[in-house]
Amino acid sequence: MEKRYEEIWKSSLAKRAGRLKRSIIRELLKVTQFPEVISFAGGLPAPEFFPTREIEEACRYLLPIKGKVMLQYGPTEGLPELKKFLAKKVRKYGVPAVPENILLTCGSQQALDLLGKVFINEGDRILITAPTYLGALQAWRLYGPEFVTCGMDDDGVIVEEAEKVLKEGPVKFMYMLPNFHNPAGVTITSERREKLVELAEKYDTLIVEDDPYGELRYEGKDLTPIISLKKERVIYLATFSKTLTPGLRLGWILAPECALSKIIQAKQGADLHTGTFVQYIVNDLCQRGILKAHVEKLRKLYKERRDVMLESMEENFPKEVKWTHPKGGLFLWVTLPNKVDTKKLFEEAKKKKVAFVPGFAFYPYEGGKNTFRLNFSNTPPDKTREGIKRLGKLLKEEL
Ligand SMILES: Cc1ncc(COP(=O)(O)O)c(C=O)c1O
């Protein structure tokens, strides 16, 4: 395009568009698309486990009898039967939900964006763990908050650090990943969940509980969600991306009605409503018990993949390297001695045809230089063994 046209587009951009950055991570990860590279980088579920046949059957069954409604516009709030199903499902975990508290979204990513739109003013302090989910940072950066951080250990967020941040000044909300954190793989213990709620009460703030992985638990017992401890202060996010398929783009928000009404208005402006077709299909899979059976199957398959990765790391990684042992989810987090820069290490890994995500990507400003994230769900056991061997060799050379 001629320069003068480019100029006019550029000078017409809103000020906030300047906050949108090209993702370095996308550039870095381009290499992972080559078939010879064993990539532990993406956050993808395993496509070979997708319930394709079940989805096909649901389409065949539903279209002749429901075609006229499932291809039509629908309510912004979402399909009433599905909302009812979800409310009943989470009530089993002690979450006091009714359908009126639920909004279906285009994945949890849209939920994060809508929360940004509705709640974040420029300069608001948002308390996050460092590292945290990269997509939340991307969604919220546009609204100009200041991210304030606290650390994590094997028991999840370090609540003393969270309190220190809260003492320093008001926080709009705390963004917490209760189960099998992305990227860290850790789970917040029950005691710390209670403490978070106490802190929210003491410092009069709110909690966003983002839980895409909770159902993918491979050992131990389900823990009570934070929202069950104090529903008045918590917005809970969940998604079908990891339990069914991400391509469906279906997630949901559970929130107090007074907050949800504004979020619904924001969603109306964004996309009117989430795809009716997809909601009918997923509702059918939920009502006929297919989702439940599929999640049980995934738990077994992903557990095997996690175990293979952990065993291979044990065999191949030098002893100075530490990593988390996730009880579920898709990721684990590796910490190397301070002197190692994993962004540079990534370049070396590329030469050995293996990939991970360097940890800096999950920090809002800086940090995580000597860390990286590994995904275990998307690689079959044999490839995982080979990839971890390559990585182990590289780490031994490096250290
Ligand atoms: C913590 C967390 N929140 C939200 C999302 C977005 O998921 P969805 O596919 O539902 O938009 C992801 C996806 O990886 C995630 O890890």
The ligand as an SDF file (V2000), in Angstrom:
LIG
                    3D

 16 16  0  0  0  0  0  0  0  0999 V2000
   -6.1970  -19.7190   32.5340 C   0  0  0  0  0  0  0  0  0  0  0  0
   -6.9160  -19.6100   31.2440 C   0  0  0  0  0  0  0  0  0  0  0  0
   -7.9760  -18.8000   31.1440 N   0  0  0  0  0  0  0  0  0  0  0  0
   -8.6480  -18.6720   29.9970 C   0  0  0  0  0  0  0  0  0  0  0  0
   -8.2740  -19.3550   28.8680 C   0  0  0  0  0  0  0  0  0  0  0  0
   -9.0510  -19.1380   27.5940 C   0  0  0  0  0  0  0  0  0  0  0  0
   -9.7470  -20.2680   27.2440 O   0  0  0  0  0  0  0  0  0  0  0  0
  -10.8980  -20.2940   26.1540 P   0  0  0  0  0  0  0  0  0  0  0  0
  -10.4590  -21.2520   25.1170 O   0  0  0  0  0  0  0  0  0  0  0  0
  -12.1070  -20.7600   26.9040 O   0  0  0  0  0  0  0  0  0  0  0  0
  -11.0910  -18.9190   25.6270 O   0  0  0  0  0  0  0  0  0  0  0  0
   -7.1740  -20.2060   28.9130 C   0  0  0  0  0  0  0  0  0  0  0  0
   -6.7230  -20.9250   27.7190 C   0  0  0  0  0  0  0  0  0  0  0  0
   -5.7080  -21.5380   27.6370 O   0  0  0  0  0  0  0  0  0  0  0  0
   -6.4730  -20.3350   30.1310 C   0  0  0  0  0  0  0  0  0  0  0  0
   -5.4150  -21.1320   30.2660 O   0  0  0  0  0  0  0  0  0  0  0  0
  1  2  1  0
  2  3  1  0
  2 15  2  0
  3  4  2  0
  4  5  1  0
  5  6  1  0
  5 12  2  0
  6  7  1  0
  7  8  1  0
  8  9  2  0
  8 10  1  0
  8 11  1  0
 12 13  1  0
 12 15  1  0
 13 14  2  0
 15 16  1  0
M  END
$$$$
